[in-house]
Amino acid sequence: MKAQASSCRGTMGGGEYVCTLSEELQQRAKEEINEDPERRAQDIEHIRDWLKHQPHIKARTDDWTILRFLRGCKFSLERTKEKLDMYYTCKTLCPEWYKNRDPQDKKLRSILELGEFLPLPGYDRQGRKVIIIRAAVHDPETTTMDEVFKATNFINDILWLEDEQMSITGTVQLLDLERATAAHAMQMTPSLVKKAMTIWQEGYPVRPKGLNYINTPAAFDTVFNIFKSFMKEKMKRRVHIHGSDLESLYKEVPKEVLPVEYGGTNGTIEEIKKYWLDRVDARRDWLLDDENYGVDESKRPGKAKTSADLFGIEGSFRKLTVD
């Protein structure tokens, strides 16, 4: 199996950012996300200074963390500030995902060993990171979706931490719904979907470039319509539903980037799963330390935010009442 790329590990100890991108990717960064190497350090320092003056936010202030947010916001300083505030707010107001993040926890370990969330080695032809989400490999009778999201976010956060190319080129997701049952569908409540989509779209500075669904079951439309109601318009246009047609999938995600189980040549699910278990173990201290960062709503200037403000669905699914 090809090694997973992780082109930015040298910048994560809190030190000064050192660019490891190829010249081609540096050029793409200029053209696609407005990155100016001459102004980069100044922009990072501007955001770092702003964070120091936010009484309610306790954030990581190393170059690489700040740069990821700048890139995800196309170097708009105001959008970067909003995104950073939202990210740390989400972390604090969703403790069921972001507290007690120990990959050695027996339950969380059992979920990781299922291989539900697997970034693939290498990149597609556009240089994007492809992530397979095998959404129905857990047992809905014994495992909640909050537990699934908590465990899979270990891998998501470590990928985001270690893969510099992805911060320029973005990601493509492949959601495999093979073996999905009515019990799996029942877990995807509107409130849970709203929480997941808010954190993913509003909190993380990711650049999602495609969302591909395969092996969709009969009840798929019902659950997908809930997701769709919380998707940004740009994301809706990037959705591709392939059913069981792998040839259709290969037009969006080339075979060579996919694992053997999906008709490709890019390693096996077992090999990729082992890689990510090893990475999670290697980053255990980082995951545990990450709990120290968030917001203190009692110190927020103006009105404090609540989980209902961020994740509430009252306006989206309000029922008509008759007096």
C-alpha positions as CSV (number, residue, x, y, z in Angstrom):
1,M,0.0,0.0,0.0
2,K,1.2,3.5,-0.8
3,A,2.2,5.6,2.2
4,Q,-0.3,8.2,3.4
5,A,0.9,11.7,2.6
6,S,1.5,14.0,5.5
7,S,3.4,16.9,4.3
8,C,3.3,19.3,7.2
9,R,4.4,17.4,10.3
10,G,7.3,19.7,10.8
11,T,5.1,22.7,11.4
12,M,3.0,21.4,14.3
13,G,5.1,21.9,17.3
14,G,4.0,25.5,17.7
15,G,6.9,26.8,15.7
16,E,7.1,28.9,12.5
17,Y,5.3,27.5,9.4
18,V,7.6,26.1,6.8
19,C,6.0,25.5,3.4
20,T,6.4,22.0,2.0
21,L,4.0,22.3,-0.9
22,S,5.2,21.7,-4.5
23,E,5.5,24.7,-6.8
24,E,2.4,23.6,-8.6
25,L,0.4,23.5,-5.3
26,Q,1.8,26.9,-4.2
27,Q,0.6,28.3,-7.5
28,R,-2.9,26.8,-7.0
29,A,-2.9,28.3,-3.5
30,K,-2.4,31.7,-5.0
31,E,-5.0,31.3,-7.7
32,E,-7.7,29.4,-5.9
33,I,-7.5,30.6,-2.3
34,N,-5.7,34.0,-2.5
35,E,-2.6,32.9,-0.6
36,D,0.2,35.4,-0.9
37,P,3.5,34.0,0.4
38,E,4.7,37.6,0.9
39,R,1.8,38.3,3.2
40,R,1.2,34.9,4.8
41,A,3.2,35.5,8.0
42,Q,1.6,38.9,8.4
43,D,-1.9,37.4,8.1
44,I,-1.1,34.6,10.6
45,E,0.2,37.2,13.1
46,H,-2.9,39.3,12.6
47,I,-5.2,36.4,13.5
48,R,-2.9,35.4,16.4
49,D,-3.1,38.9,17.8
50,W,-6.9,38.9,17.4
51,L,-7.2,35.6,19.2
52,K,-5.2,36.9,22.1
53,H,-7.7,39.7,22.5
54,Q,-10.8,37.4,22.6
55,P,-11.5,36.9,26.3
56,H,-13.8,33.9,25.7
57,I,-11.6,31.8,23.3
58,K,-8.8,29.6,24.3
59,A,-7.3,28.5,21.0
60,R,-4.2,26.9,19.6
61,T,-2.1,29.8,18.2
62,D,0.6,28.0,16.3
63,D,1.2,29.1,12.7
64,W,-0.1,25.8,11.2
65,T,-3.5,25.9,13.0
66,I,-4.1,29.5,12.1
67,L,-2.9,28.9,8.5
68,R,-5.4,26.0,8.0
69,F,-8.3,28.4,8.9
70,L,-7.0,31.1,6.7
71,R,-6.8,28.7,3.8
72,G,-10.3,27.3,4.5
73,C,-11.6,30.9,4.4
74,K,-9.6,31.9,1.3
75,F,-7.6,34.4,3.4
76,S,-10.5,36.6,4.3
77,L,-9.5,37.8,7.7
78,E,-13.0,38.4,8.9
79,R,-14.3,35.0,7.8
80,T,-11.3,33.4,9.4
81,K,-12.2,35.1,12.7
82,E,-15.8,34.0,12.5
83,K,-14.8,30.4,11.6
84,L,-12.3,30.1,14.5
85,D,-14.9,31.4,17.0
86,M,-17.4,28.9,15.6
87,Y,-15.0,26.0,15.7
88,Y,-14.1,26.5,19.3
89,T,-17.7,27.2,20.2
90,C,-18.8,24.0,18.6
91,K,-16.1,22.0,20.4
92,T,-17.3,23.4,23.8
93,L,-21.0,23.1,23.1
94,C,-20.7,19.5,21.8
95,P,-19.0,17.8,24.7
96,E,-20.5,14.5,23.6
97,W,-18.0,14.6,20.7
98,Y,-15.1,16.6,22.1
99,K,-14.6,15.5,25.7
100,N,-12.8,12.4,27.0
101,R,-11.2,11.8,23.6
102,D,-9.1,8.8,24.5
103,P,-8.5,6.4,21.6
104,Q,-7.7,3.7,24.2
105,D,-11.3,3.9,25.5
106,K,-12.7,0.4,24.9
107,K,-15.9,1.5,23.2
108,L,-14.3,4.2,21.0
109,R,-11.6,1.7,20.1
110,S,-14.1,-0.8,19.0
111,I,-15.7,1.8,16.6
112,L,-12.3,2.8,15.2
113,E,-11.5,-0.9,14.5
114,L,-14.6,-1.1,12.3
115,G,-13.1,1.3,9.8
116,E,-16.1,3.5,9.4
117,F,-14.2,6.7,8.4
118,L,-11.1,6.0,6.2
119,P,-9.1,8.7,4.4
120,L,-7.4,6.9,1.5
121,P,-3.7,7.0,0.7
122,G,-2.6,9.5,-1.9
123,Y,-4.9,11.8,-3.8
124,D,-7.2,11.8,-6.8
125,R,-6.3,13.3,-10.2
126,Q,-7.2,16.8,-9.0
127,G,-4.9,16.4,-6.0
128,R,-7.9,16.0,-3.6
129,K,-8.0,13.7,-0.6
130,V,-10.6,11.0,-0.9
131,I,-12.4,9.8,2.3
132,I,-14.5,6.6,2.4
133,I,-17.3,6.7,5.0
134,R,-18.7,3.2,5.5
135,A,-21.8,4.5,7.3
136,A,-23.5,1.2,8.2
137,V,-20.7,-0.9,9.6
138,H,-21.6,-0.3,13.2
139,D,-24.4,-2.0,15.1
140,P,-27.2,0.6,15.7
141,E,-28.5,-1.5,18.6
142,T,-25.3,-1.1,20.6
143,T,-23.6,2.0,19.3
144,T,-25.1,5.6,19.1
145,M,-24.3,8.0,16.4
146,D,-22.7,10.4,18.9
147,E,-20.3,7.6,19.7
148,V,-19.6,7.1,16.0
149,F,-19.0,10.8,15.4
150,K,-16.8,11.1,18.5
151,A,-14.5,8.2,17.4
152,T,-14.4,9.1,13.7
153,N,-13.5,12.7,14.5
154,F,-10.3,11.4,15.9
155,I,-9.2,10.4,12.4
156,N,-10.8,13.5,10.8
157,D,-8.9,15.9,13.2
158,I,-5.6,14.0,12.7
159,L,-5.9,14.0,8.9
160,W,-6.6,17.7,9.1
161,L,-3.6,18.2,11.3
162,E,-1.2,16.1,9.2
163,D,-2.1,16.7,5.6
164,E,-1.0,20.0,4.1
165,Q,-2.0,19.3,0.5
166,M,-5.6,18.8,1.6
167,S,-5.8,22.4,2.9
168,I,-5.3,23.6,-0.7
169,T,-7.0,21.0,-2.8
170,G,-9.9,19.9,-0.6
171,T,-11.7,16.6,0.0
172,V,-14.0,14.2,-1.8
173,Q,-16.2,12.0,0.3
174,L,-17.5,8.6,-0.7
175,L,-20.4,7.5,1.5
176,D,-21.0,3.7,1.2
177,L,-24.4,2.7,2.6
178,E,-24.1,-1.0,2.0
179,R,-25.9,-3.0,4.8
180,A,-27.8,0.1,5.9
181,T,-31.0,-0.8,7.7
182,A,-34.0,1.0,9.0
183,A,-32.4,1.0,12.4
184,H,-29.4,2.9,10.9
185,A,-31.7,5.4,9.2
186,M,-33.6,6.0,12.5
187,Q,-30.4,7.1,14.1
188,M,-30.0,10.0,11.7
189,T,-32.5,12.3,13.4
190,P,-33.0,15.9,12.2
191,S,-31.3,17.2,15.4
192,L,-28.3,14.9,15.0
193,V,-28.0,15.8,11.3
194,K,-28.2,19.5,12.0
195,K,-25.5,19.2,14.6
196,A,-23.2,17.3,12.3
197,M,-23.7,19.6,9.3
198,T,-23.3,22.7,11.5
199,I,-20.0,21.5,12.9
200,W,-18.7,20.3,9.5
201,Q,-19.8,23.3,7.4
202,E,-19.5,26.1,9.9
203,G,-16.8,24.9,12.3
204,Y,-14.2,23.2,10.2
205,P,-12.2,25.1,7.6
206,V,-12.4,22.2,5.1
207,R,-12.9,22.5,1.4
208,P,-15.4,19.8,0.4
209,K,-15.3,19.3,-3.3
210,G,-17.6,16.3,-3.8
211,L,-20.1,14.0,-2.0
212,N,-20.6,10.6,-3.6
213,Y,-23.2,8.1,-2.4
214,I,-23.1,4.4,-3.3
215,N,-25.1,1.3,-2.4
216,T,-28.0,3.5,-1.4
217,P,-30.9,1.6,0.2
218,A,-34.7,2.0,-0.5
219,A,-35.1,4.4,2.5
220,F,-32.2,6.6,1.3
221,D,-34.3,9.5,0.1
222,T,-35.9,10.1,3.4
223,V,-32.6,10.4,5.3
224,F,-30.8,12.3,2.5
225,N,-33.6,14.9,2.3
226,I,-32.9,15.7,6.0
227,F,-29.2,16.2,5.2
228,K,-30.0,18.2,2.1
229,S,-32.1,20.6,4.1
230,F,-29.0,21.6,6.1
231,M,-26.6,21.7,3.1
232,K,-25.3,24.9,1.7
233,E,-26.3,25.4,-1.9
234,K,-22.8,25.0,-3.2
235,M,-22.6,21.6,-1.5
236,K,-25.9,20.5,-3.0
237,R,-24.4,21.0,-6.4
238,R,-21.5,18.7,-5.6
239,V,-23.6,15.7,-4.6
240,H,-23.5,12.6,-6.8
241,I,-25.8,9.6,-6.1
242,H,-24.5,6.4,-7.9
243,G,-26.7,3.7,-6.4
244,S,-24.9,0.4,-7.0
245,D,-23.3,1.6,-10.3
246,L,-19.5,1.6,-9.7
247,E,-18.8,2.7,-13.3
248,S,-20.7,5.9,-12.5
249,L,-18.7,6.3,-9.3
250,Y,-15.4,5.9,-11.2
251,K,-16.3,9.0,-13.3
252,E,-16.1,11.0,-10.0
253,V,-13.5,9.0,-8.0
254,P,-11.0,7.2,-10.3
255,K,-10.4,3.5,-9.6
256,E,-6.7,3.9,-8.9
257,V,-7.4,5.9,-5.7
258,L,-9.9,3.3,-4.4
259,P,-9.1,0.2,-2.3
260,V,-9.3,-3.3,-3.7
261,E,-12.8,-3.8,-2.2
262,Y,-14.1,-1.0,-4.5
263,G,-12.5,-2.3,-7.6
264,G,-9.3,-0.2,-7.2
265,T,-5.6,-0.9,-6.5
266,N,-4.9,1.5,-3.6
267,G,-4.5,-1.0,-0.8
268,T,-7.1,-2.9,1.2
269,I,-9.6,-1.7,3.8
270,E,-7.7,-3.7,6.4
271,E,-4.4,-2.0,5.6
272,I,-5.9,1.5,5.5
273,K,-7.7,0.8,8.8
274,K,-4.4,-0.3,10.4
275,Y,-2.7,2.9,9.2
276,W,-5.2,5.1,10.9
277,L,-5.3,3.1,14.1
278,D,-1.5,3.6,14.3
279,R,-1.9,7.4,13.6
280,V,-4.6,7.8,16.2
281,D,-2.3,6.0,18.8
282,A,0.6,8.2,17.8
283,R,-1.5,11.3,18.3
284,R,-3.2,10.2,21.6
285,D,-1.5,12.9,23.6
286,W,-2.6,15.6,21.1
287,L,-6.2,14.3,21.2
288,L,-6.2,14.4,25.0
289,D,-4.6,17.9,25.1
290,D,-7.1,19.2,22.6
291,E,-9.8,19.1,25.2
292,N,-8.1,22.2,26.8
293,Y,-9.1,24.4,23.9
294,G,-12.6,25.9,23.5
295,V,-14.7,28.8,24.7
296,D,-15.9,30.2,28.0
297,E,-19.4,31.6,27.3
298,S,-19.4,33.5,30.5
299,K,-16.6,35.6,29.1
300,R,-18.0,36.1,25.6
301,P,-18.6,39.8,24.8
302,G,-22.3,40.3,24.2
303,K,-24.8,37.4,24.3
304,A,-23.6,34.0,25.3
305,K,-24.2,31.2,22.8
306,T,-25.9,27.9,23.7
307,S,-26.1,24.5,22.0
308,A,-29.7,25.4,21.1
309,D,-28.5,28.5,19.2
310,L,-26.0,26.4,17.2
311,F,-27.7,23.0,16.8
312,G,-31.4,23.7,17.4
313,I,-33.9,22.8,14.7
314,E,-37.0,24.6,15.8
315,G,-37.2,26.8,12.7
316,S,-36.4,24.0,10.3
317,F,-39.0,21.4,11.3
318,R,-41.6,23.4,13.1
319,K,-45.0,21.8,13.0
320,L,-48.1,23.7,12.3
321,T,-50.3,24.2,15.3
322,V,-53.9,25.3,15.4
323,D,-55.1,27.4,18.3
